[in-house]
């Protein structure tokens, strides 16, 4: 059995501190620890020549906006691959909230042949899967059931989940307009809630800071395929205010849990996820 697996992604987590980048790198490391030869390649470098040289490897495509169209066509015809879908790259807008019931017209769809050619398209949550299927009508889909965290990340969650809470609301201090920082601020002002803007480039430092707040207010202008920050807040026993209809994690039964019970559940999901993925690509 060929145990070489190549992950394709637009940017590394060092370049962009995004959830999709962190998920892809964490999943690739978890599979590597299972004894597989794992490489992470940026999508712009995944030329037809590169794919041809590695055609007998297994491929997992994460974000692929920078993947050449010629490489997509080659993959469809020649490769065994999965797609790790954490966004909405089947839509030209990459955001289904612009459409009634999250259903786009045919002319707004894209990349359908690439998705159809995958052995499986892996989605993070039930909501993400349902919206993907509603739009693409494809059946080669699999719900992983969550994002993924490393053992060390979950240890930090457990270590900080019982920290004393101050009676202040936390708001993610992000310049990304999708994260609706100003709307969160307006909510706090309207409801007379004291708040702090929260950010830290070091993930574990961010978690420690977040654990000291009573509540996180998080609004989004995007259908979040999971919303890691809300799961992290709940693992830390921080209450959350959010838009349920736009949050993938809220469609999963485990989202009703919090604190150590939620950490236990996420730990179980993350432990089993590499096995899930390997089963899909070697099926």
N, C-alpha and C positions, 0 to 999 in steps of 0.2 A: 504493500500500500504506500502510495506517495504521500508523505506527511508534510510536504511543503505547502504552506498557506500564505498567500499574499493579500494583505489588507491595502485597499486603495482609499485615500482620503485627500481632500483638497488642501488642508492645512494641518499641521501638527498642533498639539495643545500648547506647545511653547510659543507658537506663532499667534494663535487665537485661543483665548481662554474661554472657550464655549463648551456647553454640555455635550454637543455632538462629538467634538474632538476628544473630550475627556472620556466619553463612553467608548469610542472606537479604540483608543489606546489602552484603556483598562481591559476591554474584552480581548484585545490582541495579546496582552500580557498574561491574562488568565489562561488562554488557549496554549500559549507558549509553555506555561508551567505544567501542562499536561503532556509534554514531551514532543510537541510539534515544532517544526522548523518554520517560524513565523517572521515575515518581513513586512514592514510598513512602508509604502511607496506613495509619494504625492501624485495625484491624478494627472497633473500636467506632464509628468514624466512617464506615464503609462501609455507610451506610444504603441502603434501596431508592432513595431520592431521589438519592443520590450515584451509585449504580450506573446508574440510568436516565440521568442526565446524561452518563455516560461509557460507555454501552452499546456504542459502536463501537470502544472501546479493547480491547486484549488484557489479560487479568488473570492474575496469578500469586498464588495464595493460599499463604502460609507458615502460620505458626500462626494459627488462626482460632477459638480458644475463645471470644473476645469478639465474634465476628461474629454479628449478629442472625439468628435463624432465618428471618425474612422475607427477609433478604438472600441466604441460601443458596438459598431457593426461587426467588428472582428470577434468581440466577446460573444455576441448573440450566436454566431455561426460556429465558434470553435472552442469556447471555454465552459468549464463547469464553474458556475459562480452563484453566490448569494448576494442579495442587496440588503444592507443594514439601513433601513429607512427611518431616519429620525427627523425628517422635515416633510415637505410636501412637493417633492421635485417632479411629481406627475402633473403639477399645475404650473402654468406660466407665471402666475402670481406668487406661487409658493405659499399661498395662504388661503385656505378654504372659507374663511369668515366673510369674504366678499360675496358669497353666493348663498341663496336661500337654502336652508337645511344642509349647508356645506356641500351642495351638489353643483358642480360647474358644468357649463355647456361643453359639448364636444370640442369646440374650437379653442377652449381654454386649456385643454389637456396636452401633455407632452411626454416624451420618453416611454410611451406605452410598450413599444417593441422591446426596449431594453428591460423593462420590468417583466414582460411576458417571457423573455428568454432566460430569466433566472430560475434556478432550481426552486428557490423560495425567496420571497420578499419578507424579511423579518421586520415586524412592527413592534413598538415598545409597549403598547397598551391596547385594550379592547377598543377604546374610542378611536385611536389612530388607525387600527385595523378596519373598523367599520366604515370610517370616512374614506379610506383608501379603496376599499372594495366597492363602496357606493359609486365612486367616480370612475374607477378603472374597469369594473366588472371582472377582474381577474380572480382566480381561485388559488393560485400558487402562493398563498400567504400563511404566515405563522406569527402568532402573538407571543413574544418573549415574556410579557407580563410585567416589565419594569425596565428602568435604566439599570446600569451596573455600577457598583462601588467595589473598590479593593478591600481586602481584609483589614488593611491598615486604616483606610478611611472609616470603616465601620467601627473599628476599635476607638477611633477618635470620637465618633458619635456616642458610643457607649460611655466613654470616659467623661463626656460633657453633658449628657442628657439630664442629669439631676442638678445642674448648676442653678444657683439662686437667680430668680428672674426679677428684673427691674420693671416697674410699671410704665414702660415706654414702648412704643411701636417701632419696629424696624422696617425700613423701606430699602429695597435694593437700589444702590446708587449707580445706575447704569445710564450711559448716554444713548443706548440703543432705543430708538423711539418705540419699538415693539414692546419694550418692557414697561412703558407707561409710568415712568417715575412721577411725572407731574400730576397724573390722575390720582396716584396713591397719596401724594402730598395734599391734594384738594380734599380727598376723603378724610384724611386726618384733621385738617383744619375745620371742615364742615362738622365733624363729630367731636371737636374739641379734644383731640387725642394728641398728647405730646409724642414726638417722633424723632428718630435719628436716621440719617442716610448712612447706609452700611456698605462698605466695600473693603476688600483686601486682596491683593494679587496672590497671596499665599492661601491656598484652599483651606488648610487646617487652621490657620489663624482666623479666616473668615468664619469657619464653623464655631470656633470658640467664642467669637464675638456674638454671633447669632444666638448662641445658647443662653445668653444672658438677658434676652428680651422676652417679654410676656407674649407678644404677638408679632407676626409678620403680615403686612398688607402687601398683596401682590396682584396687580392687574396686568393684563396682557392684551395686545392688539393682534394676537396670533393664536391659532389653535395649537396649543402646546401638546406635543406628542406624549410627553410625560410631565414635565415641569419638576426637574430635580430639586430645585430650591424648596418647593413646598414639601416634598418627601423628607428632605433634610430637616426642615423646620419641625415637622411632626415627629421625626425620630428624636429631636432634641427637646420634646415636650413644649415646643413653642406653638401657641395657637395660630391659626391661619385664617385670613380673610381673602377670598379669591372668587373667580367666576367659574362655577362648577361646570358649566356647559363647554368651557374652553380648555379644560384641564384633563389630559389623558389619564393621569394617575387617579383622578377621582372616579374613573369608570371601573377601577379594580376594587375587588372586595376588601383587600388588605388596607385600603386607604382609611378605613374607619379606625384603624389601630394607631397608637402613638407610643412614644417612649421606647422602653426596652422590648415590649411586645412587637412593635413595628420593626425595630432593629433585628430581632430574631427572625422575623418573616423575610425581610430584605436579605439578610445573610443567607437564608435557605435558598431564595431565588437566585442570588448571585453565585452561590456554590454550584447550583445545577445548570446555570446558563451555558458555560462552555460545553458541557455534555449535550445540551439541546442543540447548539450550533453545529457541533461536530457531527451529530446524528443527521442533521439536515444536509450537510454538504457531502457526507460520505454515504448517504442513502442510495 
